[in-house]
Amino acid sequence: MCTVCGCADGEVRIEGGAHAHRHVHADGTVHEHGHAHDHEHAHSHDGEIAGAHGHAHTHADGTTHVHEHVHHGEHAHGHDHGYRPQKAAHGEHGHSHSHEHHHHGDLDYGSGPARAHVPGMSQARMVQIERDILSKNDGYATKNRAWFDEHGIFALNLVSSPGSGKTTLLVKTIEALQARLAIAVVEGDQQTANDAERIRATGAPALQINTGKGCHLDAHMVGHAMERLQPADGSLFLIENVGNLVCPAAFDLGEQHKVAILSVTEGEDKPLKYPDMFAAADVMLLNKCDLLPYLQFDADFAEANARRVNPKLTVFRVSATTGEGMADWLAWIEAGVAGQRARLADNVAALKARIADLERQLAAK
């Protein structure tokens, strides 16, 4: 559900757009967004999935299916979904499915190659569609990351389930660092600008992206936010993603690090239940640690579960409310900003050296 795959069309709203712009692609998808193109952000939609359209067909029993087709090559396809209509018999459904119904034991719809299940769609087809969508998003993310690197900006993508304390943590982080660092923030939520208003109350610039029915931010949205916020060179750029431990795991936004926040009011097994997110993250913040004396939560066990999924995970135990553990988290951020600034300085120095060399070559002619 995003601007990359098209299923949030007409839903996404970015605060303060200069003007609304609406256009329809050849495949019928509609995009509506504000324009304020202050830097070279790829907005050409050349990466749209070719030949995508909605296709409806009716089975012999009267059931109608509507689904997307993306045609690679010839416009020839069959509708072998593993669905076989049969004449209804008394006490029966009137159709049969090619998969068996298991009446005992657990159901695991994440065990196939696509790690998901959609009725009427093969695993191979789902894998191909996901690759198409993520490839397009990755193109935008690559441009975002290159822009961050060129400007020495340290970008973090904060992800968690709702209620983990992300916004409070951001507010405390900004208040502690804003005297030393320029900071800009992108807030992602389905609706309201409540979190952006909380961030702006600290004095830091913030832009709210409402995703409507969308369940995550994508690199295209973040690219437009960058255009609007124009973060300063050598600054900190914080992205608070939509509260969701599933979909944001798959979408690179161009950030240097994905930071997963797990609160002690959640279960210790959350990293095992949502492994894709903790595998994609570089850092985990175990938040609300001030509540540990009042809860039956084993912090060591939670951290061990996270490391089972991702042994390289950097973990900070913090409390945004009391400040416990925040010093280490803040020091890690400042080291990241310093690293980006050093790379920017090296790039500038290399560019100056190259210019001087070219000038010497011209003078020798």
N, C-alpha and C positions, 0 to 999 in steps of 0.2 A: 504494500500500500504506500506508494511513493510517487514522486514525479518521474523517477527513472523508469519504473515499470508501467506507469500510466493509470494505476487503479485508484489514485487519489486525485485525479483530474477534477478541477473545480472546487476541491476541498482545501488545498493548502493556502494559507494566508500569511504573508510576511508583513510585519508592522510598517506603517509609514511609507508605503510604496508611492513613487512619484506619480505613476499613473497605471491604470489597469490595462493590460494588453491581452487580447484573446486571439488565438489562431487555431486553425483546424488542420491537422495533417492529412495526407492522402489516405491513411488507413482509418480515418474517422475520429482519431483521438483528439481531444480538445485540451489545450493548455491556457491557463489564465494566470498572469503574474504581473508584478510591477517591474518597471525597467529603471535601472540606475546603474549603467555599466561603466564604472570608473576604472576597472582593470580588465585585462583581456581574459575574460572567463568564457570557456567554450559553451556557447548557447545556441549552437546551430542545429542541434537535434539530429546530426548526421548519423548518430549511433542508434536511431530508432530501430526497433526490430522490424526487419523488412517483411512486408506481406502480411502483417498481422490484421486479422479481422474476426468479428464474431460470426459463428456459424451455427445454425440451428437445424436439427433434423428430428423427425418423429418416428418412433418405433411402431411396430405393428399393434402393440397394445395401447397406443395413444400417448405414451410417455414422450415428452419432448426434452431434448438436451440442447443447451446452448453452451458453446465453449470457444476459446480462442484458437485460431490456427496460425502458425508461423511457417510459411512455406520456404523451404530451402531447395531451390531448383524447380523442377516441373510442378505444375499446378495439378497434381494428381495425388489423391489420398483415399484411403479406405477408412471405414469407421468400425474397425474391429476393436471394440473396447473390452472384449471379454464378456459382453452383455448379450444374452441370447433370449429374445422374447419367446414365450411359449403360450399356448392356449391355456386360459385360466381353468383350473379345476377347483371343485368345491373344497374350501378350507385351505387353498394354497394362495400364494401371492400373485400368481398370474405371470411370473417371470422367474428366471433363475440367473444366478451369478456364477462366473467361472471360478470364483474363489470359494473356499469352504467356510461355512459358519461354524466357529468353534464355540461350543456352549460351556466349555470348562477351561479354566486357566485364564491368564491375563491376555490382553490384546496389545500388541506392539506394532504400531503403524509407522515407527521410525526405523525399522530394521532393514528396509530395502536400500538400494543405491541412492534414491532421492531423499531418504530419511523422512518421508512424509507420505500421506495417502490422499488422493483425490479420486472419488468415484468416477469411473469411465476414462481414466487417464493412466497410461503405462508409466512405470518408473523411469524408463529411458526418456520418454517425452518430457516428464517433469524435470529431469536432470538437464535436458537441452534448454528448456525455457529458463531455468534458473541460471544456467551459464550465460545465456544471452543477456539477461537482466543485469547480473552482477558484472559482466564484462563492460557494459555501458556505464554502470556506476563507477567502476574502477577507473575508467577513462577520466571522468570528472575528478575523482579523488586524486589521481596522479597530478592533474593540473593544480588542484588546491595545494597539495604537498609541495610541489615545485615553487609555488608562489610564497608559501610559508618559509621555505628554505632560502629563497632569494632575498627575503626581507628579515631573516633572522628571528622568526616568530616561533615560539614554543606553543604548540596546539595540543590540547588534551580533550578527549571525548569521554565524558563521565556517563556511565550506564549503571542501571540498577532496577530493581522492582520498585513500584510505587511505595512511598512511605519510608524509604531507607534513610532519609535525611540528606539527600543530595543538595537541595537548595540551601539549607542551613549550613552545610559544610562549605558550600561555595561562598556564602556571605562571610563566614568567619575567615576563610582563606583570603578573600579580597581585602577585608579589613586589616589583616595582618601584613599583606604584601603591597598594598597600593601606594604606600609612601616611597617604595623602592622600585616598583615596576608599573609600567602602563599595562592595563588589563582591559580586555573587551570580552563580552559574554554573548553567546547565542543560547536562547532557551527554547526547548522543544516540548510542546504539549499538544494534545488534541484540541483543547479549547482554553480560553482565557489568557490574559497577559499577567496573571497574578505573580508568577515567579519572576518575570522580567521586571516588574515593578519593585519587587523585593531587592533585586540586584541593583536597580537604578538608585534605590534609596541609599546605597553605599557610596554613590558618586561615580561608579563605574558605568560606562556605556553598555547597554544591553539591548538586544533585538529579539523579540518573540516570534517564533515560527509556530503557527497552529496548523497541525497536520490533518485536522478533520477526522476522517475515518482511518487515516494512516497511523501505523503503529511504530514508526521510527523516522528519524531524519535520514536523508540521503545526501550524497556529495553534491548534487545539483543544487539543493536547497542551501547548503552551507556556502557554496560558491557565491550565490546571490547575497547571502548575509555578509560575506567578506566584502563584497562590493560596497555595501551600504555602510558597514561599520568602519571600513578603512583602518584596520589596526595599525598602530605605530610600529616602525622597525624595532626589532629587539624586544618586542612585548610578549605578554602572555595572553593566549587566546583560549578561552574555556567554552566548551560545548556541553550543555546539559541535555542529554538525549531524552526522548520520551520514556517514561517509566515502563520498562518491559525487558525481561531477561531473555527473550527469544529472538525477535527480528533484528534488533540493532547489532547482534553479533555478526551478521553476515555482511553488513554494509560499512565499508571503509569510507571515512569522510575526508581523508587526507591528513588526519592527525598524526602526531609523533607517537602517541601512546593512547591506548584504550584503558580506562581506569574503571574497574568494577567495584561498586560499593555494596557491601553486605552488612546489614545491621544485626545486632545481637537479639533483636526481637523477632528475627526470622529463624528458620531451622538450620542446624549445623550441616545438614545434608543438601542445602540449596546448591552448592557447586556440583554435586553429583546429579541432581535433578535437572540442572540447566548447564550441562558441560560445555556447550558451544561458546557461551558467553565467557566463562572463566578460562577456556582455552584460548580465546581470541584476545583476552586482556593481558597487559604487561604488569599491571599493578592491581592489588586488591586492598581496599580500605575496609577494615572491620570497624564499623561505626557504632556509636551509642554505647561504648564500653563502660561508661559510668553507670549503666543499668545492670551490669553483670552480677552484682551482689543480690539483686532482687529477682533474678531469672534462673531457670534451669537450662543454661546454655553453656556448653563446653567450648571455649574459644580455641583451645589447642586442637580439639577434634575438628572444628570447622576449618581451621587453617590446614590441617592435615588432609582433609577432603579436597580443599582447593588445590593443594600441591599434588594430589593424586591425578587431578585433571591436567594441571600445568605445573610441572616441577620448577620451572624458571620464574614463577610468579613472585614479584616483590610484594610483601605484605606489611601494612602499617595498621596498628591498632590505635584507634583514635576515639575521642569524644568531641564533637563540634561544640557541645554545650559547655563542658568544663575546660576544654583545651588540652585534655590528656592526649599525649602522643602527637599533637599537632606540629611540634617543633621539627620532628623528623620528616613529616610530610612536606612542610614548607621548605625545609632544606633541600629535599629532593627536587621540588619544583624550581628553586633558584639555581640549582646545579644544571637542570635542563635548559633553563633560559640562558645561562652563561655559555653552555655548549653551543646553542643555536647562534648566539652572538659571535662566538669565536669562529664558527664556520662562515658566518657572514663576513667577518673581518678578513679571514683567509681568502675568501672569494674576491673581495674588493682588492686585496693586495695582489692576488694573482692577475686580476684584470689590469691593474695599474702597471704591473711588470710587463704584461703582454703589450700594452700600449707603448710603453717606453721602448721595447724591443722593436716594434714596428716603426717607431719614429727614427731609431738608429739605422734601420735598414733603408728607410727613405732618404736619410741624410747621406748615406754612403753611395747612393746612386748618382 
